Amino acid sequence: MTTVIWIAVALVLVGIYLSWTAGRLDRLHARIDAARAALDAQLLRRASVAQELATAGVFDPAASMVLHQAAHAARLAEDEHREVAESELSQALRVVLAEPAQVRALREAPGGSGTAEELLAAVRRVPMARRFHNDAVRAARAVRRHRTVRWFRLAGHAPFPLAFEMDDEPPAALTE
């Protein structure tokens, strides 16, 4: 009789552990979703400011066209091409705002100071949002690698989380 009780206690403890692990994994997936939404918002904000900057008439037509096309492509990119499009926008921003004279011209244009500050805030927030997202992905992956999670299929049908890798280095002349 005592053996049956000990087996029942062990099964209850294993059930509690599995339930706790499944709940933790669910919370991690919710954290990934929230971090991805925040990252998407920051990327959209950066692309919008870049597109506004491209149409402001501050830069020469070639630079404006490059920046406009990169921002437009980043805004409309589908999920499987989003990392490349966002990296291309980062590169276009670095090319267009490579010289301090270009940043000075932007700040001296009517309304340019506010736009420059908004762009600076956007390019600073994108790496932070990406880091939060990738940290959440890393934590979920670590839990999903455990044998018990795989054996008991505690992740359910949730897709395996993928990190968002992109070139997010801001223009040096803008951050100075």
C-alpha positions in Angstrom: 0.0 0.0 0.0 2.8 2.4 0.8 4.4 1.7 -2.5 1.2 2.8 -4.3 1.2 6.0 -2.3 4.9 6.7 -3.2 4.2 6.0 -6.9 1.2 8.3 -6.8 3.2 11.1 -5.1 6.0 10.7 -7.7 3.5 10.8 -10.5 1.9 14.0 -9.0 5.3 15.6 -8.7 6.3 14.7 -12.2 2.9 16.1 -13.4 3.5 19.4 -11.5 6.9 19.7 -13.0 5.7 19.1 -16.5 2.8 21.5 -16.0 5.2 24.2 -14.7 7.6 23.6 -17.6 4.8 23.9 -20.1 3.6 27.1 -18.5 7.1 28.5 -18.5 7.5 27.7 -22.2 4.1 29.3 -22.9 5.2 32.5 -21.2 8.5 32.5 -23.1 6.5 32.2 -26.4 4.3 35.0 -25.3 7.4 37.1 -24.5 8.7 36.3 -28.0 5.5 37.5 -29.5 5.5 40.7 -27.5 9.2 41.4 -28.3 8.5 40.7 -32.0 5.6 43.2 -32.0 7.9 45.8 -30.4 10.6 45.1 -32.9 8.2 45.4 -35.8 7.0 48.7 -34.4 10.5 50.1 -34.2 11.4 48.9 -37.6 8.3 50.4 -39.1 9.0 53.7 -37.3 12.6 53.7 -38.6 11.4 53.0 -42.2 8.7 55.7 -41.9 11.1 58.3 -40.7 13.6 57.3 -43.5 10.9 57.6 -46.1 9.9 61.0 -44.8 13.5 62.0 -44.9 13.8 60.8 -48.5 10.9 62.9 -49.6 11.9 66.0 -47.7 14.1 67.3 -50.5 17.1 67.8 -48.3 19.4 65.4 -50.2 20.3 65.1 -53.8 17.9 63.1 -56.0 20.1 60.0 -56.2 20.5 59.8 -52.4 16.8 60.5 -51.9 15.9 57.7 -54.4 18.2 55.2 -52.7 16.8 56.0 -49.3 13.2 56.0 -50.5 13.5 52.6 -52.2 15.2 51.0 -49.3 12.6 52.4 -46.8 9.7 51.4 -49.1 11.2 47.8 -49.5 11.6 47.5 -45.7 8.0 48.6 -45.0 6.6 46.1 -47.6 8.9 43.2 -47.1 7.4 39.8 -46.2 8.6 37.9 -43.2 11.1 35.7 -45.1 12.8 38.7 -46.7 12.4 41.2 -43.9 15.9 40.8 -42.4 17.6 41.5 -45.8 15.3 44.5 -46.5 16.0 46.0 -43.1 19.7 45.5 -43.5 19.6 47.3 -46.8 17.8 50.2 -45.2 20.5 50.4 -42.5 23.1 50.4 -45.3 21.2 53.1 -47.2 21.0 55.3 -44.1 24.8 54.9 -43.5 25.5 55.8 -47.2 23.2 58.8 -47.3 24.2 60.1 -43.8 27.9 59.2 -44.2 29.3 62.7 -43.8 28.7 65.2 -41.0 27.9 67.8 -43.6 24.9 65.8 -44.7 23.6 65.6 -41.2 24.2 69.3 -40.7 22.2 70.0 -43.9 19.4 67.9 -42.6 19.3 69.7 -39.2 19.4 73.1 -40.9 16.5 72.3 -43.2 13.0 73.5 -42.1 11.7 70.8 -39.7 14.9 68.9 -40.2 16.1 69.1 -36.6 13.0 67.2 -35.4 13.3 64.7 -38.2 17.0 64.1 -37.4 16.1 63.6 -33.7 13.3 61.2 -34.5 15.6 59.2 -36.9 18.3 59.1 -34.2 15.8 57.8 -31.7 14.6 55.2 -34.2 18.0 53.9 -35.1 18.9 53.6 -31.4 15.8 51.7 -30.5 16.0 49.1 -33.3 19.1 47.4 -31.9 17.6 47.3 -28.4 14.3 45.9 -29.6 16.2 43.3 -31.7 18.3 42.4 -28.7 15.2 41.9 -26.5 13.6 39.7 -29.2 16.8 37.6 -29.7 17.2 37.1 -25.9 13.6 35.8 -25.6 14.3 33.5 -28.5 17.5 32.2 -26.9 15.7 31.5 -23.6 12.9 29.6 -25.4 15.3 27.6 -27.4 17.2 26.7 -24.2 14.0 25.3 -22.7 12.9 23.6 -25.8 16.2 21.7 -26.0 15.5 19.8 -22.8 14.7 16.2 -23.3 11.5 16.3 -21.2 10.1 19.1 -23.3 10.8 17.1 -26.5 9.7 13.7 -25.1 6.4 15.0 -23.7 5.9 17.6 -26.6 5.4 20.4 -24.1 5.9 23.0 -26.9 2.7 21.9 -28.6 2.5 23.1 -32.1 4.4 26.3 -31.6 7.0 26.9 -34.3 10.6 26.8 -33.3 11.6 30.4 -32.5 13.9 32.1 -34.9 16.2 35.0 -34.1 16.0 38.2 -36.1 19.5 38.9 -37.6 20.1 42.1 -39.4 22.6 44.9 -39.9 21.4 47.5 -37.4 24.5 49.7 -37.1 23.4 53.4 -37.1 25.0 56.1 -39.3 28.2 57.3 -37.5 27.7 60.9 -38.5 24.1 60.9 -37.1 25.1 59.5 -33.7 28.0 61.9 -33.1 
